[in-house]
Amino acid sequence: MARPRLSEGTRKRLLEASTHAFLRQGYHGTGLKDLLDSVEIPKGSFYNYYPSKEALAVATIEHTQRCTAESLTAALENAPNPVTGLRAFFQAQAAEFERTRFEGGCLLANLAGELDESEACRVALFTAFLHWRDGVRDAIADAQRLGLIRADEDAAELADMLIEAWEGAVIRMKVERSVEPLHKCLRRLLDGYFRP
């Protein structure tokens, strides 16, 4: 029996819809039927792309990781130095949170709190956070070589500190409905503790 032809456009629509739905409603709060209805894909066709909702969640996490990596790369390439690039990357996230009126927050962190029973999702989340951390680490290491960030701390440790502080600030942002905790996080680290 011939395999059905799969459309990359349909796959992209599924990933965009699942990203939006998981961010706004959570994984467990998102019904597969409603998700598929929103992109006008029959349930039978969905299973040609993903064998389960869990597999879609893994693909959504991987999609989010790729988008984060692209955004970080673009911010760094368009900046005069790595510190300015890191600031631009995180400020763009803050602007997006504000634009969406603080709905959702960080998809990776949200799913990490919700999908601890799924080993496939845990591995995908671990990998996504690691890729994000490594991109930030590399930018910090470049900034250390330029004398823009303190060199007495390991770049990976500083990257972990920045991302973990940022994720905590995202929680505060959601509670306070303000991006000020995000700006404080960047000021305290990029303009404070990280300085040489």
N, C-alpha and C positions, 0 to 999 in steps of 0.2 A: 504494500500500500504506500502510495506517495505521501511524503510529508507535506503539510500545507505550507504555502508560501507565506513567510512572515514579513510584515511591513515594519521598517524601522520607524516610520512616522507614527504608527500605532503604538509601538513600544515606547517611543518618546512621550506620547500623550498619556499612556498609562503611568509612566514614571513621574511626570509632572503632576498628574491628578493625585497619585498616591502621596507624593511629597506634600502637596497642599492639604490633603485630607488627614494624613497622619500628624501633621503639624498642628492643625486646628482641632481635630477630634481625638487624636491619639490612635494607636494601633487597634486597641480593643473597641474603641468607640466608632471605628470606621467599618461599616458594613460593605462587604464585597459587592453586593447587588447595587447599592447606591453609588459606589465608586464607579462601577462599570456603566451604569446608566448615565452618569455624568459625562462620560466620554463616548457614549453610544457604541459600546463594544459588547456583543453577546457573551454570556458566561461561557459558552462552549468555546468561543474564540479565545477567551482569556487563557484557558488551559493549554492552548498552543504556545503561549508565551511563557507562562509560569505554572508550575505544577500545583502551587498552593499560594494562599495569602502570605504565608511565612516566606516563601521564595520571593514574592513580590517585595516584602519588607527588606530582605537582604539586597535585592537589586536597587531598591530606593536608597538604602544606606550607601551603597557603592556609588550611585548616581550623585548623592549629596557630597560624598568625599571628592569625586571628580570635579564637581562645581566649585567646591571650596578651594581645591588645589589650583584651578584655573583663575579664580578670583585673587588668590594670594600671589600667583605668578604675575598676573597683570598689574597688581598694585606695586609689586617690587620693580617690575620692568619700567613702569612709568614714573618712578620716584628718583630723586637725585641721590638718595642713599638708602640703605636698608632700614634704618629707623623710621624715616619718613614713609617708606613703603609699608612697613608693619602698621604704623599709625593709620595710614590711608585704608588698609585692609580692614582693620577693626572698626574704624569710623564708618566705613561703608556698611558694615553689618549693623552698627547702631542706627544709622539712617534708615535701613530697611526695617528694623524693628519699630522705629518711630512711624514710618510710612504705613505699616500694617497695624498700627495702634496697639502694639505690644502683644498681638495675638501669637500664640505658639512659642516663641523663643527659639531655642536651638533644637533642631530636629534630632541630632545625635544624642544630646543629653536627655531629651524627652523620651526617646525610645530606649535609652539605656536604663531609665527608671521603670520602664513598663515591660520590657521583654527579657527579663532575667531568666525566664524558664526556657527560652529558646537558645540552644547552643549555637545554631547557625547564625542567629542574629547577634549573639554575644561576640562571636568571632569577627563578624563583619564590622560591628561597632568598634571593637578593639583595633582592628586594622585601620579603620577610618580615622580614629583618634591618633593612632601612631603616624599615619601619613601627614595629618595636619600638624602634629607636633614636630615631625621631621622637617617640614617646610619652614616652620617658624624657627626651629633650631638652626637651620642652614642660614637663614637671614640674620639671626643673632650672631652666628659665627663670623659672617661677613662683616657685620658691624663691629665686632670685637677686633678683627684684623685692621679695621680702619680707625680704631681708637674711639668709637662712638658709644660703645657699651663696655662696661667693666669686664676685664679679662680674668679676674680672680675667681670667677664662678664658671662652671661648665655650661656650655651653650644649651645642652639638652635640659639641664636642671632649670635654667632660666626660662626656656620654652615651656616646660611643664608648669612652672610657677605662673607664667603669663596666661596660659590657657586655663589652668585651674582657677585662677583669680577671675578671669573673664567669665567663666561659666557660673561662678558664684555671683558675680555682678549681674548676669542675665536673670538669675532667680530674683535678686533684689529689684531689678528693673520691672519684672512682671508684677511683683507685689506693689511696688510704688507707682507703677505706670509712668515711669520717667527714665530717660536715658542717662540721667546724672550718675548713677552707680557705674555705668560703663565708662563714662568720661573720667571719673575718679580713679577707676582701675588703671586706665592708661596713664594718667598723670602720676599716680603713685609709683608705677613701675617704669614706664619709658622715660618719664621726666624726673624720676626720683631714684629708686633703688638700682635701676640698671645703669645709671650714669657712671662713667669712669671716675 
